[in-house]
């Protein structure tokens, strides 16, 4: 995307000064630019370009001590407080296998990154922020009062990029892939589904049948998938809260998936948002973005993996929620979770109502 029709770095910095309380993402939208372009305009004035590869950034993150990890998509934001540890690199997929910060990372989307220092009420907020080719945020790491500032300074020096320009070229944002179904292969889908022994086998099966996740969900039918009423999302969150059971919440984008495991202690609706505001975990969900919801049952060697999965109007995955299985540090919540999911209203009931 050419920069000719966009505000200059000086204009962007002036807009930031004029709107000190506006979130970077919202200000970027107001200016018609990407968030990466907004941050880039501050290179040399609070921002430093750093190398974006996750190997370097995760090595730095693991030395910072307690931080806040943020991963989001257009409709849901996950914020987890903890320490980065147990990094597993990989050219296609990398991982932080750790509690409470648990990540699945896809390096090819980690295109641009910055170390950002911003004056806020209460002091200087330091962060490492990663963006994709379109300039959309992939993952952010925010330091806290107890974080290791020397490790942060060392990370900025080590990761510092040779390019310290204050402009950023971005590619057009990739469109969300719409649902791809293949009704002629519905019987083959159901047969293959019944033979799964691991949830990860789903992707290879769908690809072989020329379908994607949403397309397969739309046609596979009972007993594997039940389409729920959109109101089921909020009902599910309230039911989990009331039952005080731990769940696993997967929130992500093309470049990163963040997994939080735990119970929900505090639900706070605000306008179209349903918010979880718990010690060490916040989630912000746009309920009005939920267009399709499915209860999904995938067979595994350890029993059924039952999830609730929500999609936006473009077919993008907003979140997945699973129970905590046996063998984890948290209590096994599969039985209680199944009872909650079984009680959720399906789409037919919503349409009748």
Residue pairs with C-beta under 8 A, 6 or more apart in sequence:
1 169
1 170
1 171
1 172
2 169
3 167
3 169
6 31
6 32
6 33
6 37
7 15
7 31
7 33
9 40
9 41
9 42
9 166
9 167
10 41
12 31
12 33
12 37
12 38
12 41
12 42
13 41
13 42
13 45
15 27
15 30
15 31
16 27
16 38
16 41
16 42
19 27
19 30
22 30
24 35
24 38
24 39
25 35
25 137
27 38
28 34
28 35
28 37
28 38
31 38
33 135
34 131
34 134
34 135
34 136
34 168
34 170
35 131
35 135
35 136
35 137
36 112
36 114
36 131
36 135
36 136
36 137
36 168
36 170
37 135
37 167
37 168
37 170
39 47
39 114
39 116
39 129
39 131
39 168
40 47
40 49
40 112
40 114
40 165
40 166
40 167
40 168
41 166
41 167
42 116
42 166
43 49
43 114
43 164
43 165
43 166
44 164
44 166
46 116
46 117
46 118
47 114
47 115
47 116
47 117
48 114
48 115
48 156
48 160
48 161
48 164
49 112
49 113
49 114
49 160
49 161
49 163
49 164
49 165
50 56
50 57
50 113
50 114
50 115
50 128
50 155
50 156
50 159
50 160
50 161
51 57
51 113
51 159
51 160
51 161
52 110
52 111
52 112
52 113
52 130
52 131
53 107
53 110
54 89
54 94
54 105
54 107
54 110
54 130
55 89
55 94
55 107
56 158
56 159
57 110
57 113
57 128
57 130
57 141
57 159
58 84
58 87
58 89
58 94
58 96
58 105
59 87
60 128
60 151
60 152
60 154
60 155
60 158
60 159
61 67
61 84
61 128
61 141
62 83
62 84
62 85
62 87
63 148
63 151
63 154
63 155
64 83
64 84
64 141
64 143
64 147
64 148
64 151
64 152
64 155
65 83
65 146
65 147
65 148
65 151
66 81
66 82
66 83
66 144
66 146
66 147
67 81
67 82
67 83
67 84
67 141
67 142
67 143
67 144
67 147
68 79
68 80
68 81
68 141
68 142
68 144
69 79
69 80
69 81
69 82
69 84
69 101
69 103
69 139
69 140
69 141
69 258
70 77
70 78
70 79
70 139
70 140
70 141
70 142
70 258
71 77
71 78
71 103
71 138
71 139
71 140
71 251
71 252
71 253
71 256
71 257
71 258
72 78
72 137
72 251
72 253
73 251
73 252
73 253
73 316
73 317
73 318
74 286
74 289
74 312
74 316
75 285
75 286
75 289
75 290
75 312
75 316
75 318
76 251
76 283
76 284
76 285
76 286
76 318
76 319
77 251
77 282
77 283
77 284
77 285
78 249
78 251
78 258
78 260
78 281
78 282
78 283
79 281
79 282
79 283
80 100
80 101
80 258
80 260
80 280
80 281
81 100
81 144
81 280
81 281
82 98
82 99
82 100
82 101
82 280
83 98
83 101
84 96
84 98
84 101
84 141
85 96
85 98
85 101
86 96
86 97
86 98
87 94
87 95
87 96
88 94
88 95
88 96
88 97
90 107
91 107
92 106
92 107
92 108
93 104
93 105
93 106
93 107
94 104
94 105
94 106
94 107
95 103
95 104
95 105
96 102
96 103
96 105
99 261
99 329
100 260
100 261
100 262
100 280
100 281
101 258
102 258
102 259
102 260
102 261
103 139
103 256
103 257
103 258
103 259
104 252
104 256
104 257
104 259
105 139
105 255
105 256
106 254
106 255
106 256
109 132
109 133
109 138
109 253
109 254
109 255
109 256
110 130
110 132
110 138
110 139
110 255
111 131
111 132
111 133
112 130
112 131
112 132
112 133
112 135
112 168
113 128
113 129
113 130
113 131
113 159
114 128
114 129
115 126
115 127
115 128
115 129
115 152
115 155
115 156
115 159
116 125
116 126
116 127
116 128
116 129
117 124
117 125
117 126
117 127
118 124
118 125
118 127
119 125
125 142
125 143
126 142
126 143
126 147
126 149
126 152
127 140
127 141
127 142
127 143
128 140
128 141
128 155
129 137
129 139
129 140
129 141
130 137
130 138
130 139
130 140
130 255
130 256
131 137
131 138
132 138
132 253
132 254
132 255
133 170
133 171
134 170
134 171
134 172
134 173
134 174
135 168
135 170
136 173
136 253
137 253
138 253
138 254
138 255
138 256
139 255
139 256
139 258
143 149
143 152
174 254
175 314
176 312
176 314
176 315
176 316
177 212
177 315
178 214
178 314
178 315
179 212
179 214
179 215
179 218
179 315
180 210
180 211
180 212
180 214
180 215
181 211
181 215
181 216
181 218
181 219
182 189
182 209
182 210
182 211
182 215
182 219
183 219
185 209
185 210
185 211
186 219
186 220
186 221
188 209
189 205
189 206
189 209
189 211
189 216
189 219
189 220
190 220
190 221
190 224
192 205
192 209
193 202
193 205
193 220
193 224
193 298
193 299
194 224
194 299
195 299
196 202
196 205
196 298
196 299
196 300
197 299
197 300
197 301
198 300
198 301
199 298
199 300
199 305
202 213
202 216
202 298
203 213
206 212
206 213
206 215
206 216
209 216
211 219
213 317
214 292
214 311
214 315
214 317
217 225
217 227
217 294
217 296
217 309
218 227
223 297
224 296
224 297
224 298
225 294
225 295
225 296
225 297
226 294
226 295
226 346
227 292
227 293
227 294
227 346
227 347
228 293
228 294
228 295
228 308
228 344
228 345
228 346
228 347
229 293
229 344
229 345
229 346
229 347
229 349
229 350
230 287
230 290
230 291
230 292
230 293
230 350
231 345
231 350
232 293
232 308
232 344
232 345
232 346
233 274
233 285
233 287
233 290
233 293
233 308
233 310
234 274
234 287
235 344
235 345
236 308
236 321
236 340
236 341
236 344
237 264
237 267
237 274
237 276
238 267
239 340
239 343
240 247
240 263
240 264
240 337
240 340
241 263
241 264
241 265
241 267
243 336
243 340
244 263
245 263
245 323
245 324
245 331
245 333
245 336
245 337
245 340
246 261
246 262
246 263
246 323
246 324
246 330
246 331
246 333
247 261
247 262
247 263
247 264
247 321
247 322
247 323
247 324
247 333
247 337
248 259
248 260
248 261
248 321
248 322
248 323
248 324
249 259
249 260
249 261
249 283
249 319
249 320
249 321
250 257
250 258
250 259
250 319
250 320
250 321
250 322
251 257
251 258
251 260
251 283
251 318
251 319
252 258
252 317
260 281
260 283
261 324
261 328
261 330
262 278
262 281
262 330
264 276
264 278
265 276
265 278
265 279
266 276
266 277
266 278
267 274
267 275
267 276
268 274
268 275
268 276
268 277
269 275
272 286
272 287
272 288
272 289
273 284
273 285
273 286
273 287
274 285
274 287
275 282
275 283
275 284
275 285
276 282
276 283
276 284
285 318
285 319
289 312
289 313
289 318
290 310
290 311
290 312
290 318
291 311
291 312
291 313
292 310
292 311
293 308
293 309
293 310
293 311
294 308
294 309
294 311
295 306
295 307
295 308
295 341
295 344
296 306
296 307
296 308
296 309
297 304
297 305
297 306
298 304
298 305
298 306
298 307
299 305
302 325
302 326
303 334
304 338
305 322
306 322
306 323
306 334
306 337
306 338
306 341
307 320
307 321
307 322
308 320
308 321
308 341
308 344
309 317
309 319
309 320
309 321
310 317
310 318
310 319
311 317
311 318
312 318
322 337
323 332
323 333
323 334
323 336
323 337
323 338
324 330
324 331
324 332
324 333
324 334
325 332
325 334
326 332
326 334
